[in-house]
């Protein structure tokens, strides 16, 4: 796992459930805005992760300044702070990271974060699909084409 | 009366809620959303959160909490048997209707929906806070479940054998079963696609306007009665995938259109589509011609 994700997990594990919920909400608020060129793709309905019932749009590109690193951008509908929170954690941990960082995401991330009561079973299909897509894209990241 | 909903008092406006929300001794506002943390990002100041998973569902067995636990839930939020409970929530009040349905399952008569829900309240820039109110506990006496509004799978089997109408409120693609063959489509664990034999398809959000408010009585009559051939004296079972969208439709049929006997089949497609031997139809049936 990337150092950032280890730190994040450690922080979550060291507080009680109420505080973990607060932390997750904080991450939801801190989900970085996506660049306008990607907003245009989202608004055109492109790049959505269909397995997630909540509208989630995802992009992974090579880092222009360092070929060994990737850029990760995610857009989540406002009405789903739980989803925005967990995906914001991924962005904070993986944006600017390496393929190895992506490969190191634990399969039981939700449990490790102590968020089983917040991110419930019905979300896991979508989350699993999102992680799968990030892994596939990070393996061979391509620059995203702008909408004409 | 032409134009009026069957139970017009079941719906209140955002104006009404704003005016009455301070009356916390007799009114309790309840927010119910799909996302358990949406309330925490901001809610109507006097509102309490009731979460469909954490508060209304049993954690071990797939079922609602029983009536005793329902009573404890009400007591915790300062809801007495006489309290008027006003529900609202995200996405056109889908989970708000689900919570209201559960309250009516256990006999709470004084229930209302805030028309337009959370999105309308926000769009009108009305007050919201992240602070949670707390209310003094009261006592509550709950009745055992009123099964006249709930269908279990054996009821559905009897229902089909009598040729009674069913209303499938999912998307057309889920109804016909074609969705199951689309790559990457969320399967939600159903091993088979299609619909319960005899069901007609009216996606649940057909009943609401863009701003989340319910359509007029006349418009709803066209949608459900003229176009689908349903009649207010019919014995109807509504379902979706897990019973939340169908409780929204149950609300429309029961309280807005005055249908006498509508039951929500909360097992819905996650049960029927996985049930060994359950009959399934695929595709679109012949269109109904209205009389």
Interface residues (C-beta under 8 A of the other chain):
Chain A: X21 X24 X25 X28 X50 X51 X52 X53 X54 X79 X80 X81 X82 X83 X85 X117 X118 X120 X122 X125 X126 X129
Chain B: X33 X34 X35 X36 X37 X38 X40 X41 X53 X54 X90 X91 X184 X185 X186 X187 X188 X189
